[in-house]
């Protein structure tokens, strides 16, 4: 579950985030979005109430959009990080090619 006592909670009154702190906060927010997606989908799968299922799955999809927004922001704030994601994607592509042989 999310921990609401994030180290970034009380900075508003004290000072502004440094660039590095902002990057870490965005990563934290991405993790929180994925956690929310899991919670909403798991709850939807755990009930027979059709209305609740539809609403929860719709909200889960909205959280996926938020992940995309945060990832794009992170790419802008820390372009070097994108290199690691691309490297990971290439590694998976290589595995996919091997499995398709």
C-alpha positions in Angstrom: 0.0 0.0 0.0 1.2 3.6 -0.5 3.1 5.2 2.3 1.7 8.6 2.7 4.7 9.7 4.8 6.8 10.4 1.7 10.0 12.4 2.3 8.5 14.9 -0.1 5.4 15.6 1.8 6.5 18.6 3.9 8.9 20.3 1.4 6.3 22.7 0.2 6.8 25.1 3.1 10.6 24.6 3.6 12.1 24.7 0.2 11.7 23.7 -3.4 12.8 20.2 -4.6 16.2 20.0 -6.2 16.3 18.5 -9.7 17.5 15.1 -8.4 14.8 15.1 -5.7 12.2 15.9 -8.4 13.4 13.0 -10.5 13.2 10.6 -7.6 9.7 12.0 -6.7 8.5 11.3 -10.3 9.9 7.7 -10.0 8.0 7.3 -6.7 4.8 8.6 -8.4 5.2 6.0 -11.2 5.5 3.3 -8.7 2.4 4.6 -6.9 0.5 4.5 -10.2 1.5 0.9 -10.8 0.5 0.0 -7.3 -2.9 1.7 -7.8 -3.4 -0.2 -11.1 -2.8 -3.5 -9.3 -5.2 -2.6 -6.5 -8.0 -1.6 -8.8 -7.6 -4.5 -11.1 -7.3 -7.0 -8.3 -10.4 -5.5 -6.6 -12.4 -5.7 -9.9 -11.4 -9.3 -10.3 -12.5 -10.0 -6.7 -16.1 -9.0 -7.1 -19.1 -10.0 -9.1 -20.6 -6.5 -9.0 -20.5 -5.4 -12.7 -20.7 -1.7 -12.0 -17.8 -1.8 -9.6 -15.8 -3.9 -12.1 -16.4 -1.4 -14.9 -15.6 1.6 -12.8 -12.5 0.1 -11.3 -11.1 -1.1 -14.6 -11.8 2.3 -16.1 -9.8 4.0 -13.3 -7.0 1.4 -13.7 -6.7 2.4 -17.4 -6.6 6.1 -16.4 -3.7 5.3 -14.1 -1.9 3.7 -17.0 -2.3 7.0 -18.9 -0.7 8.7 -15.8 2.2 6.3 -16.0 2.8 7.3 -19.6 2.6 11.0 -18.6 5.1 10.5 -15.8 7.5 8.5 -18.0 7.4 11.2 -20.6 8.1 13.8 -18.0 10.9 11.7 -16.6 12.4 11.3 -20.0 12.5 15.1 -20.3 13.9 15.6 -16.8 16.6 12.9 -17.0 17.2 12.0 -20.7 20.1 9.7 -19.7 17.6 7.4 -17.9 15.9 6.7 -21.2 19.1 4.9 -22.4 18.6 2.3 -19.7 15.0 1.6 -20.7 16.1 1.3 -24.3 18.8 -1.2 -23.3 16.3 -3.3 -21.4 13.9 -3.3 -24.4 16.7 -4.4 -26.7 17.5 -7.3 -24.3 13.9 -8.5 -24.4 13.7 -8.1 -28.2 16.8 -10.4 -28.4 15.0 -13.0 -26.3 11.9 -12.7 -28.4 13.9 -13.3 -31.5 15.5 -16.4 -30.1 12.2 -17.8 -28.9 10.7 -17.3 -32.4 13.4 -19.3 -34.1 
